[in-house]
Amino acid sequence: MVDGASIHYLSREEEGAKNPLIIMLHGFPENAHTWEGLMAILPTTLDIIAPDLPGYHLSSPLPSETDYQVPSLIGRMAAFIEKVKKGRKVILLGHDWGGAIAWPLAAFHQTLISKLIIVNAAHPSCFTRAIKTSSMQREKSQYIATLIDRNAERILSNTDFQLLKNMIGSCLFEQKSSYSRELLNDWRDPETLSAMLSYYRQMPQQVPQMNVSKKVLDDIRIPEIFIHCPTLLLWGEQDDAFDLSVIDKIEHYVPQITKRFNPSASHWLHREKPEWVRKEMIDFLRA
Protein backbone atom coordinates (compact mmCIF):
# COMPACT_ATOMS: atom_id res chain seq x y z
CA MET A 1 0.00 0.00 0.00
CA VAL A 2 1.17 3.52 -0.84
CA ASP A 3 -0.87 6.40 0.59
CA GLY A 4 -3.90 4.17 0.99
CA ALA A 5 -3.83 2.63 -2.50
CA SER A 6 -2.27 -0.66 -3.53
CA ILE A 7 0.26 -0.90 -6.35
CA HIS A 8 0.40 -4.30 -8.03
CA TYR A 9 3.65 -5.31 -9.68
CA LEU A 10 5.46 -8.06 -11.56
CA SER A 11 8.87 -9.00 -10.23
CA ARG A 12 11.93 -11.05 -10.94
CA GLU A 13 14.23 -10.86 -7.94
CA GLU A 14 17.06 -12.98 -6.57
CA GLU A 15 16.43 -13.65 -2.89
CA GLY A 16 19.11 -12.29 -0.59
CA ALA A 17 21.17 -10.77 -3.41
CA LYS A 18 22.02 -7.09 -3.73
CA ASN A 19 21.60 -6.93 -7.49
CA PRO A 20 20.85 -3.57 -9.12
CA LEU A 21 17.08 -3.10 -9.32
CA ILE A 22 15.35 -1.93 -12.49
CA ILE A 23 11.94 -0.31 -11.93
CA MET A 24 9.95 -0.39 -15.19
CA LEU A 25 7.11 2.11 -15.65
CA HIS A 26 4.73 1.37 -18.54
CA GLY A 27 2.71 3.84 -20.57
CA PHE A 28 -0.82 4.44 -21.85
CA PRO A 29 -2.89 2.39 -22.60
CA GLU A 30 -0.89 -0.64 -21.42
CA ASN A 31 0.00 -2.31 -18.14
CA ALA A 32 3.05 -3.94 -16.55
CA HIS A 33 2.81 -7.01 -18.80
CA THR A 34 4.13 -4.92 -21.71
CA TRP A 35 7.60 -5.48 -20.21
CA GLU A 36 7.46 -9.30 -20.07
CA GLY A 37 9.38 -9.84 -23.31
CA LEU A 38 12.20 -7.56 -22.19
CA MET A 39 12.19 -8.93 -18.63
CA ALA A 40 12.70 -12.46 -19.97
CA ILE A 41 15.95 -11.62 -21.78
CA LEU A 42 17.66 -9.26 -19.34
CA PRO A 43 20.51 -10.80 -17.30
CA THR A 44 19.57 -12.46 -14.01
CA THR A 45 22.17 -10.23 -12.36
CA LEU A 46 19.52 -7.52 -12.56
CA ASP A 47 16.46 -7.58 -10.31
CA ILE A 48 13.29 -6.24 -11.95
CA ILE A 49 10.06 -4.76 -10.63
CA ALA A 50 7.37 -3.63 -13.09
CA PRO A 51 4.33 -2.02 -11.44
CA ASP A 52 0.93 -1.32 -12.91
CA LEU A 53 0.71 2.46 -12.72
CA PRO A 54 -1.83 3.75 -10.17
CA GLY A 55 -5.36 3.05 -11.45
CA TYR A 56 -4.16 0.67 -14.18
CA HIS A 57 -4.92 -3.04 -14.38
CA LEU A 58 -4.56 -4.51 -10.87
CA SER A 59 -3.38 -1.34 -9.08
CA SER A 60 -6.04 0.49 -7.08
CA PRO A 61 -7.81 3.51 -8.58
CA LEU A 62 -6.89 6.68 -6.70
CA PRO A 63 -9.42 8.42 -4.46
CA SER A 64 -9.58 11.75 -6.30
CA GLU A 65 -9.22 12.93 -9.90
CA THR A 66 -6.52 15.36 -8.74
CA ASP A 67 -4.46 12.44 -7.42
CA TYR A 68 -3.55 11.84 -11.09
CA GLN A 69 -1.76 15.17 -11.35
CA VAL A 70 1.92 14.67 -12.13
CA PRO A 71 3.33 15.96 -8.81
CA SER A 72 1.07 13.56 -6.92
CA LEU A 73 2.01 10.63 -9.17
CA ILE A 74 5.71 11.44 -8.75
CA GLY A 75 5.38 11.44 -4.97
CA ARG A 76 3.40 8.19 -4.97
CA MET A 77 5.86 6.36 -7.22
CA ALA A 78 8.84 7.69 -5.26
CA ALA A 79 7.26 6.28 -2.09
CA PHE A 80 6.72 2.96 -3.91
CA ILE A 81 10.38 2.82 -4.91
CA GLU A 82 11.44 3.59 -1.33
CA LYS A 83 9.38 0.59 -0.17
CA VAL A 84 10.67 -1.94 -2.67
CA LYS A 85 14.30 -0.99 -3.22
CA LYS A 86 15.61 -2.62 0.01
CA GLY A 87 19.06 -1.11 -0.20
CA ARG A 88 19.57 -1.84 -3.89
CA LYS A 89 20.82 0.62 -6.49
CA VAL A 90 17.81 1.69 -8.57
CA ILE A 91 17.74 2.11 -12.35
CA LEU A 92 14.48 3.72 -13.44
CA LEU A 93 13.06 2.79 -16.86
CA GLY A 94 10.02 4.56 -18.29
CA HIS A 95 8.04 4.45 -21.54
CA ASP A 96 5.34 6.91 -22.68
CA TRP A 97 3.39 8.00 -19.54
CA GLY A 98 5.80 5.94 -17.46
CA GLY A 99 8.53 8.12 -18.95
CA ALA A 100 6.53 11.29 -18.27
CA ILE A 101 6.61 10.27 -14.60
CA ALA A 102 10.20 8.96 -14.68
CA TRP A 103 11.76 12.19 -15.99
CA PRO A 104 10.61 14.45 -13.13
CA LEU A 105 10.89 11.66 -10.56
CA ALA A 106 14.62 11.41 -11.39
CA ALA A 107 14.86 15.21 -11.27
CA PHE A 108 13.16 15.75 -7.93
CA HIS A 109 14.20 12.55 -6.11
CA GLN A 110 17.85 12.43 -7.12
CA THR A 111 18.98 10.29 -4.18
CA LEU A 112 16.58 7.49 -5.20
CA ILE A 113 17.77 6.96 -8.77
CA SER A 114 21.29 6.01 -9.89
CA LYS A 115 20.57 5.84 -13.63
CA LEU A 116 17.60 6.67 -15.87
CA ILE A 117 16.50 4.90 -19.06
CA ILE A 118 13.75 6.41 -21.22
CA VAL A 119 11.99 4.72 -24.16
CA ASN A 120 10.04 7.05 -26.46
CA ALA A 121 8.90 9.54 -23.85
CA ALA A 122 9.40 13.26 -24.25
CA HIS A 123 11.21 15.22 -21.56
CA PRO A 124 8.55 17.58 -20.09
CA SER A 125 10.53 20.76 -20.87
CA CYS A 126 11.28 19.67 -24.43
CA PHE A 127 7.70 18.52 -25.04
CA THR A 128 6.29 21.85 -23.88
CA ARG A 129 8.72 23.74 -26.12
CA ALA A 130 7.81 21.47 -29.05
CA ILE A 131 4.08 22.13 -28.77
CA LYS A 132 4.88 25.86 -28.72
CA THR A 133 7.15 25.80 -31.76
CA SER A 134 6.34 22.69 -33.83
CA SER A 135 3.08 22.46 -35.76
CA MET A 136 3.98 18.82 -36.49
CA GLN A 137 4.10 17.99 -32.77
CA ARG A 138 0.82 19.80 -32.16
CA GLU A 139 -0.72 17.78 -35.00
CA LYS A 140 0.63 14.48 -33.64
CA SER A 141 -0.79 15.31 -30.20
CA GLN A 142 -4.34 16.12 -31.33
CA TYR A 143 -5.52 12.60 -30.33
CA ILE A 144 -5.37 13.83 -26.74
CA ALA A 145 -8.49 15.96 -27.36
CA THR A 146 -10.54 12.76 -27.67
CA LEU A 147 -9.04 11.31 -24.48
CA ILE A 148 -9.87 14.38 -22.37
CA ASP A 149 -13.38 14.83 -23.79
CA ARG A 150 -16.02 14.55 -21.04
CA ASN A 151 -17.62 11.76 -23.10
CA ALA A 152 -14.34 9.96 -23.79
CA GLU A 153 -15.32 6.74 -22.02
CA ARG A 154 -18.51 6.45 -24.08
CA ILE A 155 -16.76 7.41 -27.34
CA LEU A 156 -14.07 4.79 -26.85
CA SER A 157 -16.48 2.09 -25.75
CA ASN A 158 -18.92 2.71 -28.62
CA THR A 159 -16.13 2.23 -31.17
CA ASP A 160 -14.80 -0.92 -29.43
CA PHE A 161 -11.71 1.11 -28.44
CA GLN A 162 -10.55 1.52 -32.02
CA LEU A 163 -8.49 4.61 -31.18
CA LEU A 164 -6.59 2.71 -28.50
CA LYS A 165 -6.15 -0.31 -30.77
CA ASN A 166 -4.77 1.93 -33.53
CA MET A 167 -2.40 3.61 -31.08
CA ILE A 168 -0.96 0.38 -29.76
CA GLY A 169 -0.98 -1.50 -33.09
CA SER A 170 -4.00 -3.29 -34.52
CA CYS A 171 -1.91 -6.38 -35.29
CA LEU A 172 -1.65 -7.08 -31.57
CA PHE A 173 -5.43 -7.56 -31.45
CA GLU A 174 -5.61 -9.48 -34.71
CA GLN A 175 -3.29 -12.05 -33.11
CA LYS A 176 -5.75 -12.34 -30.19
CA SER A 177 -2.88 -12.74 -27.74
CA SER A 178 -3.36 -13.12 -24.00
CA TYR A 179 -1.95 -9.60 -23.58
CA SER A 180 -4.45 -8.06 -26.01
CA ARG A 181 -7.32 -9.81 -24.20
CA GLU A 182 -5.99 -8.47 -20.92
CA LEU A 183 -5.85 -4.93 -22.30
CA LEU A 184 -9.42 -5.13 -23.59
CA ASN A 185 -10.60 -6.33 -20.18
CA ASP A 186 -8.90 -3.33 -18.58
CA TRP A 187 -10.42 -0.87 -21.05
CA ARG A 188 -13.89 -2.35 -20.65
CA ASP A 189 -13.78 -1.79 -16.91
CA PRO A 190 -15.31 1.69 -16.36
CA GLU A 191 -13.30 2.46 -13.22
CA THR A 192 -10.00 1.44 -14.79
CA LEU A 193 -10.67 3.31 -18.04
CA SER A 194 -11.62 6.46 -16.13
CA ALA A 195 -8.39 6.24 -14.12
CA MET A 196 -6.30 5.82 -17.27
CA LEU A 197 -7.92 8.85 -18.93
CA SER A 198 -7.39 10.91 -15.78
CA TYR A 199 -3.66 11.00 -16.54
CA TYR A 200 -4.47 13.04 -19.65
CA ARG A 201 -7.21 15.09 -18.04
CA GLN A 202 -4.79 16.19 -15.33
CA MET A 203 -1.85 17.00 -17.64
CA PRO A 204 -0.02 20.14 -16.49
CA GLN A 205 -0.06 21.52 -20.04
CA GLN A 206 -2.86 20.62 -22.42
CA VAL A 207 -2.11 20.56 -26.14
CA PRO A 208 -3.35 23.60 -28.09
CA GLN A 209 -5.60 23.13 -31.11
CA MET A 210 -4.02 23.38 -34.54
CA ASN A 211 -5.54 26.80 -35.31
CA VAL A 212 -4.55 28.37 -32.00
CA SER A 213 -3.33 31.97 -31.96
CA LYS A 214 0.32 32.99 -31.64
CA LYS A 215 -0.51 34.70 -28.35
CA VAL A 216 -1.77 31.45 -26.81
CA LEU A 217 1.43 29.70 -27.88
CA ASP A 218 3.60 32.54 -26.59
CA ASP A 219 1.88 32.33 -23.21
CA ILE A 220 2.80 28.67 -22.67
CA ARG A 221 5.45 28.45 -19.96
CA ILE A 222 8.25 25.93 -20.39
CA PRO A 223 9.10 24.16 -17.11
CA GLU A 224 12.76 23.92 -16.11
CA ILE A 225 13.38 20.26 -15.22
CA PHE A 226 17.00 19.14 -14.99
CA ILE A 227 18.22 15.53 -14.77
CA HIS A 228 21.69 15.08 -13.31
CA CYS A 229 22.07 11.28 -13.31
CA PRO A 230 23.42 9.30 -16.31
CA THR A 231 20.53 8.89 -18.73
CA LEU A 232 19.95 6.65 -21.75
CA LEU A 233 17.32 7.73 -24.29
CA LEU A 234 16.14 4.95 -26.63
CA TRP A 235 14.00 6.13 -29.53
CA GLY A 236 11.99 4.38 -32.23
CA GLU A 237 12.04 6.86 -35.10
CA GLN A 238 8.67 5.75 -36.59
CA ASP A 239 6.81 7.25 -33.63
CA ASP A 240 3.26 8.42 -34.38
CA ALA A 241 2.98 10.29 -31.06
CA PHE A 242 6.20 12.32 -31.09
CA ASP A 243 8.00 14.40 -33.68
CA LEU A 244 11.78 14.39 -33.35
CA SER A 245 11.55 18.07 -32.36
CA VAL A 246 10.83 16.83 -28.82
CA ILE A 247 14.50 15.80 -28.59
CA ASP A 248 15.93 19.14 -29.76
CA LYS A 249 18.40 20.63 -27.26
CA ILE A 250 17.62 17.97 -24.65
CA GLU A 251 21.26 18.14 -23.50
CA HIS A 252 20.45 21.48 -21.85
CA TYR A 253 18.17 19.66 -19.40
CA VAL A 254 19.96 16.29 -19.35
CA PRO A 255 23.70 16.91 -19.64
CA GLN A 256 24.66 13.25 -19.04
CA ILE A 257 22.44 11.87 -21.81
CA THR A 258 23.26 9.09 -24.28
CA LYS A 259 20.90 8.88 -27.26
CA ARG A 260 20.30 5.78 -29.37
CA PHE A 261 17.89 5.64 -32.32
CA ASN A 262 16.24 2.68 -34.01
CA PRO A 263 15.14 3.78 -37.51
CA SER A 264 12.58 0.99 -38.07
CA ALA A 265 10.82 0.90 -34.68
CA SER A 266 7.72 2.82 -33.62
CA HIS A 267 6.57 4.27 -30.30
CA TRP A 268 6.40 0.69 -28.97
CA LEU A 269 10.14 0.10 -29.32
CA HIS A 270 10.45 -2.08 -26.19
CA ARG A 271 7.92 -4.61 -27.55
CA GLU A 272 9.02 -4.47 -31.20
CA LYS A 273 12.79 -4.64 -30.69
CA PRO A 274 13.45 -6.15 -27.25
CA GLU A 275 16.85 -7.59 -28.22
CA TRP A 276 18.02 -4.19 -29.47
CA VAL A 277 16.74 -2.51 -26.30
CA ARG A 278 18.45 -5.16 -24.18
CA LYS A 279 21.82 -4.60 -25.85
CA GLU A 280 21.63 -0.83 -25.47
CA MET A 281 20.59 -1.13 -21.84
CA ILE A 282 23.41 -3.55 -20.97
CA ASP A 283 26.03 -1.38 -22.68
CA PHE A 284 24.76 1.66 -20.78
CA LEU A 285 24.64 -0.09 -17.42
CA ARG A 286 28.17 -1.47 -17.85
CA ALA A 287 29.64 1.94 -18.74
Helices and strands as residue ranges (DSSP letters): E 9-12, E 21-25, G 32-35, H 36-41, E 47-51, G 65-68, H 70-85, E 90-95, H 97-108, E 115-119, H 124-133, H 135-140, H 144-148, H 152-158, H 162-168, H 170-174, H 178-188, H 190-201, H 214-218, E 231-238, G 244-247, G 250-252, E 257-266, H 269-272, H 274-286
